[in-house]
Amino acid sequence: MERHMDFGMDAYWLWIIIIPFVANFSGGIFYGNLASLGGWILAVIFMWSPVKNMVARLRSKYG
């Protein structure tokens, strides 16, 4: 009886072993972009709000 010891990676093991890392990586890209975009939007809103001028006036008055 002849046996072939071919230890290739079939599609099942590719799915089980590799896909979680790919999903984690792409999820990190997605949520990282979402968080940085949210921070950028908040920074722009704060930059255009009158709160910035109020902080500057408080610093000059008490600072």
Summary of the structure (lengths in Angstrom):
residues: 63
radius of gyration: 26.8
end to end distance: 89.7
largest distance: 93.1
contacts: 101
relative contact order: 0.06
helix: 79%
strand: 0%
